[in-house]
């Protein structure tokens, strides 16, 4: 005879504890993800996987970073 069969009220408690644990783990993961996203900087070169030389005097050059020539 299983523990749940011997003590049916334990089964409900075990199920509630399992659900609570899953909720706490999920909440912790979400908080950690939010914290990491808040600390992460935006770096188009890294995001694209194509590091380029940094542009003199320009903080951001989308066409240059993407390799698009809009000079004409």
Secondary structure as GFF3:
##gff-version 3
##sequence-region A 1 72
A	DSSP	alpha_helix	3	6	.	.	.	ID=ss1
A	DSSP	alpha_helix	8	39	.	.	.	ID=ss2
A	DSSP	alpha_helix	44	48	.	.	.	ID=ss3
A	DSSP	alpha_helix	62	66	.	.	.	ID=ss4
###
